[in-house]
Amino acid sequence: MKKFLIILSLIDVISAGIFFHFRKQSWAVNFLDVGQGDSILINRGNIDVLVDGGPDNKVLRSMAKVRSPIDDKIEVVISTHTDSDHLWGLLQVIKKYKVELLLLSSPQPDLPLFKELIGVIQEKKIKTVLGEQGEKIEIGDLTLSIIAPDEKLREYGSKKPNASSTVVYGKTLHFSFLLAADIEASTEQYLTGLNSLPQADVLKVAHHGSKTSSTSGFIKIVNPSIAIISVGKNSYGHPNKETLERLKGIEIERTDYSGTITMKEGDNGKIKLSCEKKCHTKN
């Protein structure tokens, strides 16, 4: 198991006097409104972790609303898989910003978009590792653990990319969250069988609320109090009515209704949600 102690690469930030500012803030998890796609920005002060980038340039505008306008660096970028509604916008971010570390999903060498990504990585000499089960990133009191894929899922994903999506479990001193990317029922059941799923306060619902994801067994183990659905106008029927029914009893927020949704530590250690528009979706 590899562990990336990103805090070691932040010595310059600390010595520059930003450490006090960092300590006075809590971590924010921003589920960005990028339309029909996924993008999550985790930040605290001038420290940023971006998971996916949505389908187009909208991610750049959404990020600008929740991070420092003078910060030209992103400490960690995680690409969960190669679908364009996750990767295209991420590519634009990597082109614009300096990236310290990139965790790459299962390679798709024949995919033009992936080839372009590799070209940018090589041109900008970005440190890149393969995101796989067991790896961890630690930044202060934030720990990000890669729950999937393992070797079997990566092999399966060579034919069905969603199956080998990178699943990220995040934990701070005050809350936890599971980012399920676009995994479907087969991967959820596989992870459930391995007993490798953690409980999480907040679940980023898999595959935009598709009916092929969010199985009852998976939801029962994760047992979230809040479910976030990253979704925009689409012709797929996302989120599916059956999926919403399986999430019954859990508070639901949707980016198509609420815009960017931000999770922080609230009063008495409770999770506080704020929304770009209005937090109002209940189930």
N, C-alpha and C positions, 0 to 999 in steps of 0.2 A: 504494500500500500504506500502510495506517495502522498506527501503532505507539503503543500506550498504555503510557507509562512510569508505571506505577502508583506506583513509588517516589517520584515527585514529590508524590503525594498523601499520603505517609506521613511528611512532615516533622514533623508534630506527634508522631507515635509516636517518632521518633528523638530529638527534642529532649526528650521526656519521660523519657528514660533507658532505654528498652526496647531500644535498638539492640544493646547488649552481649548481652542475653538472646537476641535474634534471631540474632546471629552464632554463639552457642555451640550452636545447635541445627541439625540438618539438616532438609531438607524431608521431609515425610511425605505419601504418597499413600494415602488411606484409601478402599478400595472398600467402601462402607457396606452393611451387611446391611439392605436395605429390602424384602425379599421379591421378588416377581416384578416387578422394575423396575430402574432404574439410578440411582445417586447416588454421586458421587466427591467427596470433600473433600480438597483439597490444602492443607496448612497448615505453618506454621513460626512458632513463638512465637504471637503474637496476629494473625498474618496468615492470612487464609482465602480460598480460591477454591473455590466449589462448582459442580460440573457436574451438573445434573439433580437431582431430588429424590425419585424413586420414586413409588409409587402412593397413598401415604396419609401419616398423621402419624408413622409409624415413623421417618422421617428425622430428626425432632427428637430422638428418644431416642437414635438411633445417633450423631448429631453430638455430643450432650452427653457421650458417652463418650470422645471423641478431641479435644476442644477446650476452651478455657478457659470455665468456667461463668459468669464475670463479663464476658465479652466480648459486647457487644450489637451488634457490627458485623461484616459480611462484606464484604471489599474488592471481590471480583468474583464475580458469578453468571453462569453460562453455561447457557442453555437450548438443548439440541441439537435438539429438535423438539417437536411438540405432542401426542404420544401421552400419555394420562393416566398411564401407568406411569412416565413421566419428569417430567411437568409438574405433576401434582396436588400432590405433596409439595413441589415447588419453590415453588409458590404459597403454601403454608403458611409456608415459611421466609421468603419475602419479606414476608409480613404481619407476622412476628414480629421480624425483625431489620432494622437499618439497612443498606442496600446501597449501596455507592459507585458501582458500575458494573455494568450488566446487558448481556450480549451475547445478543441475541434470535435465535432461529431463524427460518426462513421463516414469515411471517405466515399465519395461517389465520383471517381476519376473521369467518367465519361460525360458528366453533367457540365454543360458550358458555364453555368453560374459558379459551380465549385471550382472549375479551372480558373475562372477569373479571380476567385477568392485566393487561391494558392498563389497566383501571380502577384497580388497585392501583398500577401504575407512575405513573399520572397523579396519584393522590391523594398518594403519597409523594414525588413529583418525583424519581424515580430517573433518573440519567443512563443512557440506553439507546442502543445502537448495534446495527446488524445484523451478526451474525457471518457473515463471508464469507471466502473463500479469500484469503490474503495478509495478513490482519490479524495483529498480534502484540500480546501483553501481556508486559511485562517487569517483574518484581518482584525486585530484587536479582539473584541468579544463577539465577533461574527464568525461562525463556522459554516461553510458550505460543503456539503458531502454529496458526492456523486453516487446515487442509488442504482442507476442503470445507465448504459447497458453493460452486461458482462460478455464473455466470449461467445456464449450460446446466442444471446440476443443480437450480437453484432453479426453473427453468421446468418441468422434468420433475417436480419434487416437488410442484407445485401439484395434480397428479393422484395422486401417490403419495408422501406425506409422508416416509416412511422414506428415500427416495432422496436427499432434500436435507437429511438430518441433518447437524448440525455435527460435523465430525471434528476433534479437538484433538490436536496433537502437543506433548508437554511434554519439556523438557530441563533438567536441573540440571548442576552440575559433575560429578555422580557417576553419574547414570543417566538413561535416556530412557523415555518411555511414549507409547503411542498409544491414544486413547480413540475407539473406532469407532462409538459410539452404536448406532443401529439400521440402519445402511446394509446393503444387500443386494447380491447378486452383480452386478447391473448397475452400481451405483456403484463397487464394488470394481474391476471390470474397466475402467471409465472412468478411474479414478484411476491404475490400473496403466498404461494406455495413455498417459497424460500424463507418465509418469515423475515424478510428484509425490509419491510415497510414500517416506518416510524409513524407515530401519531403526530399530527400537525394541527396547529390552531387554525391555519388558513390553507386552503387548497386552491391552486390555480387549476381549474378544471381542464382535463385533457381534451385536446382536439376541438376546442371551441364549443364544447357541449354536444359533440356528435353522439348519435345513438350507439355507435360502436365502441364507446368508451364509458368510463364512470360506472363500472359494474358494482352491484350491491356489496359484494365481498370486499372490494377495494375501498369503497367509501366507509364501510363499517370499521375497517382497521385504521384508516387514516383519521376518521372521526373528527372532521373539522367543525368549528363553530361558524366559520365563514367560508363561502365558496366564491371565487372570482372567475367570471367567464369573460375571456378576451375574444370579442366578436364584433363584426361589422355587418353592413348590408351584404347579403350573400344569397346564393341560389341553392344552397345545400340543406336548408332547413335548420341551421344552427342558431340557437341551441335547440335540440330535439325535445319534444314534449315528454318522451319516456325518460330522458336523462333528467329533466327538471323534476319529474315525479320521484326518481330515485334520490334526488337531493332534498326531498321534502323534509322540513324541520330544520334545515340549515339556512342561515341568512345568505342570500345571494346578491351579489352586485355584478353588473354587466357594463363593460366599457361602451357598448353602443348606446346605453341609456345614460350612464353617469360620466362619460369621458374618462380621463385618467383618474385612477383610484389609488389613493396613498394610504398605506398602513404604517402607523407609528405606535410608540408606547404612549398610552393615555394615562389618566389618573389612576392611582392605586395599582399600577402595573398592567392595567387592562388595555386591550388593543383599541386604538382609536382610528377610525376610518374617516377620511375626508375625500370629497369627490370634486372634480373640475366643474361638474354641473350640479347634480343633486344625488346624494345617496338615498335611494328610496326603494330598491327592489327587495322584496321579501318573498319567502316561499313557505 
